[in-house]
Amino acid sequence: MHISFKAARQFLWGEVPSSKAEKWLLVKIDWFILSYCCLMYFTNYLDRSNVNNAYVSGMKQDLNMEGNQFNEPERGGWSEWLEMASPIVGHQFAVSGETESFGSNNLMGQWLSAVGGYSIEQVDYYPSGVAAFGIASTLVCATWTDYTRIRWPVLVYMSCCCTIAAICILVWDSPTPLKFFAYYLAGASYSGQATTFAWANQICADDNQERAIVLASMKLGIHFSF
């Protein structure tokens, strides 16, 4: 029983700290820094989801929004959040915030609203499946890569899912159930975050400035390709 508990603990939390000082350091990182970052990230996504849902639920018509006006609140929110999250390379992250605002505006919700035939509640709820599949993919892929220590297959999985999803969506006369499947499958794009960023942190562990620049470049370029 003790061996099973120890193995489970090592699988979930990694190697047991070799000293009391290291153990206390990990506790501080997990409970203070990690909690703060998770809270910021959760709040950021909560605000974005609220804006996205409001947009497809009548806000566009009520406020007479046109052109890129929908992107402006998200661009500002992302830029501000990323400036706080990484002041070393804040300007690069700020640009990536603008890029992100173009690529994450609840495309499924906008599609449901455009084709019609769905209630406001359905337009708000159905796109939740994208995030649900993304969370499931992230958990499975992150667990698998931590166990095997192999990172690259996750990128192949993510690329295949996104390619299939894009093809199904671009074929405009494809059946509605297939489009639902494609939008949900596109949620697999989230699975690369935990893997690639953990990978980069490991590679650049000995140089804080190098790690900051690499992570900023990933956020600005490769990450938003998906």
Secondary structure as a PSIPRED ss2 file (coil, helix, strand):
# PSIPRED VFORMAT (PSIPRED V4.0)

   1 M C   1.000  0.000  0.000
   2 H H   0.000  1.000  0.000
   3 I H   0.000  1.000  0.000
   4 S H   0.000  1.000  0.000
   5 F H   0.000  1.000  0.000
   6 K H   0.000  1.000  0.000
   7 A H   0.000  1.000  0.000
   8 A H   0.000  1.000  0.000
   9 R H   0.000  1.000  0.000
  10 Q H   0.000  1.000  0.000
  11 F H   0.000  1.000  0.000
  12 L H   0.000  1.000  0.000
  13 W H   0.000  1.000  0.000
  14 G C   1.000  0.000  0.000
  15 E C   1.000  0.000  0.000
  16 V C   1.000  0.000  0.000
  17 P C   1.000  0.000  0.000
  18 S C   1.000  0.000  0.000
  19 S C   1.000  0.000  0.000
  20 K H   0.000  1.000  0.000
  21 A H   0.000  1.000  0.000
  22 E H   0.000  1.000  0.000
  23 K H   0.000  1.000  0.000
  24 W H   0.000  1.000  0.000
  25 L H   0.000  1.000  0.000
  26 L H   0.000  1.000  0.000
  27 V H   0.000  1.000  0.000
  28 K H   0.000  1.000  0.000
  29 I H   0.000  1.000  0.000
  30 D H   0.000  1.000  0.000
  31 W H   0.000  1.000  0.000
  32 F H   0.000  1.000  0.000
  33 I H   0.000  1.000  0.000
  34 L H   0.000  1.000  0.000
  35 S H   0.000  1.000  0.000
  36 Y H   0.000  1.000  0.000
  37 C H   0.000  1.000  0.000
  38 C H   0.000  1.000  0.000
  39 L H   0.000  1.000  0.000
  40 M H   0.000  1.000  0.000
  41 Y H   0.000  1.000  0.000
  42 F H   0.000  1.000  0.000
  43 T H   0.000  1.000  0.000
  44 N H   0.000  1.000  0.000
  45 Y H   0.000  1.000  0.000
  46 L H   0.000  1.000  0.000
  47 D H   0.000  1.000  0.000
  48 R H   0.000  1.000  0.000
  49 S H   0.000  1.000  0.000
  50 N H   0.000  1.000  0.000
  51 V H   0.000  1.000  0.000
  52 N H   0.000  1.000  0.000
  53 N H   0.000  1.000  0.000
  54 A H   0.000  1.000  0.000
  55 Y H   0.000  1.000  0.000
  56 V H   0.000  1.000  0.000
  57 S H   0.000  1.000  0.000
  58 G H   0.000  1.000  0.000
  59 M H   0.000  1.000  0.000
  60 K H   0.000  1.000  0.000
  61 Q H   0.000  1.000  0.000
  62 D H   0.000  1.000  0.000
  63 L C   1.000  0.000  0.000
  64 N C   1.000  0.000  0.000
  65 M C   1.000  0.000  0.000
  66 E C   1.000  0.000  0.000
  67 G C   1.000  0.000  0.000
  68 N C   1.000  0.000  0.000
  69 Q C   1.000  0.000  0.000
  70 F C   1.000  0.000  0.000
  71 N H   0.000  1.000  0.000
  72 E H   0.000  1.000  0.000
  73 P H   0.000  1.000  0.000
  74 E H   0.000  1.000  0.000
  75 R H   0.000  1.000  0.000
  76 G H   0.000  1.000  0.000
  77 G H   0.000  1.000  0.000
  78 W H   0.000  1.000  0.000
  79 S H   0.000  1.000  0.000
  80 E H   0.000  1.000  0.000
  81 W H   0.000  1.000  0.000
  82 L H   0.000  1.000  0.000
  83 E H   0.000  1.000  0.000
  84 M H   0.000  1.000  0.000
  85 A H   0.000  1.000  0.000
  86 S C   1.000  0.000  0.000
  87 P H   0.000  1.000  0.000
  88 I H   0.000  1.000  0.000
  89 V H   0.000  1.000  0.000
  90 G H   0.000  1.000  0.000
  91 H H   0.000  1.000  0.000
  92 Q H   0.000  1.000  0.000
  93 F H   0.000  1.000  0.000
  94 A H   0.000  1.000  0.000
  95 V H   0.000  1.000  0.000
  96 S H   0.000  1.000  0.000
  97 G H   0.000  1.000  0.000
  98 E H   0.000  1.000  0.000
  99 T H   0.000  1.000  0.000
 100 E H   0.000  1.000  0.000
 101 S H   0.000  1.000  0.000
 102 F H   0.000  1.000  0.000
 103 G H   0.000  1.000  0.000
 104 S C   1.000  0.000  0.000
 105 N C   1.000  0.000  0.000
 106 N C   1.000  0.000  0.000
 107 L H   0.000  1.000  0.000
 108 M H   0.000  1.000  0.000
 109 G H   0.000  1.000  0.000
 110 Q H   0.000  1.000  0.000
 111 W H   0.000  1.000  0.000
 112 L H   0.000  1.000  0.000
 113 S H   0.000  1.000  0.000
 114 A H   0.000  1.000  0.000
 115 V H   0.000  1.000  0.000
 116 G C   1.000  0.000  0.000
 117 G C   1.000  0.000  0.000
 118 Y C   1.000  0.000  0.000
 119 S C   1.000  0.000  0.000
 120 I H   0.000  1.000  0.000
 121 E H   0.000  1.000  0.000
 122 Q H   0.000  1.000  0.000
 123 V H   0.000  1.000  0.000
 124 D H   0.000  1.000  0.000
 125 Y H   0.000  1.000  0.000
 126 Y C   1.000  0.000  0.000
 127 P C   1.000  0.000  0.000
 128 S H   0.000  1.000  0.000
 129 G H   0.000  1.000  0.000
 130 V H   0.000  1.000  0.000
 131 A H   0.000  1.000  0.000
 132 A H   0.000  1.000  0.000
 133 F H   0.000  1.000  0.000
 134 G H   0.000  1.000  0.000
 135 I H   0.000  1.000  0.000
 136 A H   0.000  1.000  0.000
 137 S H   0.000  1.000  0.000
 138 T H   0.000  1.000  0.000
 139 L H   0.000  1.000  0.000
 140 V H   0.000  1.000  0.000
 141 C H   0.000  1.000  0.000
 142 A H   0.000  1.000  0.000
 143 T H   0.000  1.000  0.000
 144 W H   0.000  1.000  0.000
 145 T H   0.000  1.000  0.000
 146 D H   0.000  1.000  0.000
 147 Y H   0.000  1.000  0.000
 148 T H   0.000  1.000  0.000
 149 R C   1.000  0.000  0.000
 150 I C   1.000  0.000  0.000
 151 R C   1.000  0.000  0.000
 152 W H   0.000  1.000  0.000
 153 P H   0.000  1.000  0.000
 154 V H   0.000  1.000  0.000
 155 L H   0.000  1.000  0.000
 156 V H   0.000  1.000  0.000
 157 Y H   0.000  1.000  0.000
 158 M H   0.000  1.000  0.000
 159 S H   0.000  1.000  0.000
 160 C H   0.000  1.000  0.000
 161 C H   0.000  1.000  0.000
 162 C H   0.000  1.000  0.000
 163 T H   0.000  1.000  0.000
 164 I H   0.000  1.000  0.000
 165 A H   0.000  1.000  0.000
 166 A H   0.000  1.000  0.000
 167 I H   0.000  1.000  0.000
 168 C H   0.000  1.000  0.000
 169 I H   0.000  1.000  0.000
 170 L H   0.000  1.000  0.000
 171 V C   1.000  0.000  0.000
 172 W C   1.000  0.000  0.000
 173 D C   1.000  0.000  0.000
 174 S C   1.000  0.000  0.000
 175 P C   1.000  0.000  0.000
 176 T H   0.000  1.000  0.000
 177 P H   0.000  1.000  0.000
 178 L H   0.000  1.000  0.000
 179 K H   0.000  1.000  0.000
 180 F H   0.000  1.000  0.000
 181 F H   0.000  1.000  0.000
 182 A H   0.000  1.000  0.000
 183 Y H   0.000  1.000  0.000
 184 Y H   0.000  1.000  0.000
 185 L H   0.000  1.000  0.000
 186 A H   0.000  1.000  0.000
 187 G H   0.000  1.000  0.000
 188 A H   0.000  1.000  0.000
 189 S H   0.000  1.000  0.000
 190 Y H   0.000  1.000  0.000
 191 S H   0.000  1.000  0.000
 192 G H   0.000  1.000  0.000
 193 Q H   0.000  1.000  0.000
 194 A H   0.000  1.000  0.000
 195 T H   0.000  1.000  0.000
 196 T H   0.000  1.000  0.000
 197 F H   0.000  1.000  0.000
 198 A H   0.000  1.000  0.000
 199 W H   0.000  1.000  0.000
 200 A H   0.000  1.000  0.000
 201 N H   0.000  1.000  0.000
 202 Q H   0.000  1.000  0.000
 203 I H   0.000  1.000  0.000
 204 C C   1.000  0.000  0.000
 205 A C   1.000  0.000  0.000
 206 D C   1.000  0.000  0.000
 207 D C   1.000  0.000  0.000
 208 N H   0.000  1.000  0.000
 209 Q H   0.000  1.000  0.000
 210 E H   0.000  1.000  0.000
 211 R H   0.000  1.000  0.000
 212 A H   0.000  1.000  0.000
 213 I H   0.000  1.000  0.000
 214 V H   0.000  1.000  0.000
 215 L H   0.000  1.000  0.000
 216 A H   0.000  1.000  0.000
 217 S H   0.000  1.000  0.000
 218 M H   0.000  1.000  0.000
 219 K H   0.000  1.000  0.000
 220 L H   0.000  1.000  0.000
 221 G C   1.000  0.000  0.000
 222 I C   1.000  0.000  0.000
 223 H H   0.000  1.000  0.000
 224 F H   0.000  1.000  0.000
 225 S H   0.000  1.000  0.000
 226 F C   1.000  0.000  0.000
